[in-house]
Amino acid sequence: MSPSSISGGHIEVITGTMFSGKTEELIRRLERSEIAGQDVQVFKPEIDDRYSEDTISSHRGSEWESEIISTTDSHEQIMDKLEEGDVVAIDEANFFEDDLVDAVQELANNGFRVIVVGLDQTYRGETFEPMGKLMAVAEYVEKFQAICEICGEPATRPQRLIDGEPASVDEPTVVVGADEKYQARCRECHELKE
């Protein structure tokens, strides 16, 4: 049974590495929800202004209007901006703090279909919280892969680059960027400078 055919509140997580089509899949699900006559509300972190300040945007150019919230106190902000509806989507959840998990749980408990999208791993290959916690409480988790830009195998990790070279382990965890700062890589081709 697919997540879109379930009634009642639940959590869907779309995760994986960069350039794997996560936001594209989110937009596809939102379009299907609207076709079904459901009301949709989308949130994104203010830190993510790569393509637009007030839309979620895929690397391929698909867009959807969204509400902007800060990465801290997301629970309170989502509840304050929440409208009546059926579907709540949150893009780039990896940029938020752990209180996002409480917000998502509350929304699902109140009957919303909640779709959460974000990276599952940091550029170091570590769990990107709060995504690990969100996957643990979700009814549905779908993990997307990209293609490794080095060898062409399935890619599961974001490779951060600084001046074209792999970043060292002591760089900041969160650096917003696209293909100018990141590549998708497989486990074998992923590198970290010590």
C-alpha positions, 0 to 999 in steps of 0.5 A, a space after each residue: 500500500 502506498 503512503 498516498 492511499 492511507 487515510 489518517 495522520 502519518 509521517 513519510 520521510 524522503 531521504 538520501 544524498 544530494 542530487 538524488 531527486 528528493 525534492 523532485 519526489 516531494 513536489 510530485 507527491 504534492 501535485 498528486 495531493 492537489 489533484 486529489 483535492 487536498 490542501 497542502 502547506 509547505 515549510 522550508 528553512 530560511 537558511 536555504 536560499 539557493 534557488 529562491 527565498 519563498 519556494 522549495 526548488 529542485 536542482 532540476 528547476 521544479 518549484 513549489 511555494 513555501 512558508 519560510 521558518 528559522 532553523 530554531 524553534 521550528 515547532 512553535 513556528 510551524 504551529 503558529 503558521 499552520 492552516 487547516 488542511 490535509 498535507 504538511 511538507 517540510 523540505 531540507 529537514 536536516 537543517 532544523 533542530 530536534 524540536 522539528 521531530 516534536 512538531 512532525 509527531 504532533 501534526 501526524 497525531 492530529 491527522 495530517 499527512 506529513 512529508 519530510 525531506 532531507 539529507 540522511 548523512 553529513 559530508 562526513 558520512 555521519 547521521 544528519 540529525 534530526 533526520 535519523 530521529 524522523 526516520 525512526 518515528 515515520 511510517 514510511 521511509 524512502 531512500 533515494 540514491 544519486 549517481 557517483 560523479 567519480 565512478 558511476 555507481 549508486 551514490 549515497 553520500 554528499 562529498 563537500 568540495 573546497 576549491 575542487 578538493 575534498 573538505 577536511 573533517 573539521 569543516 562546519 557541518 552545515 554549508 548551504 550549496 549546490 554543485 559548486 560545493 558538493 558532489 554525490 559519491 559512493 562509499 568507495 569514492 567518498 573522501 575526507 581530509 584528516 
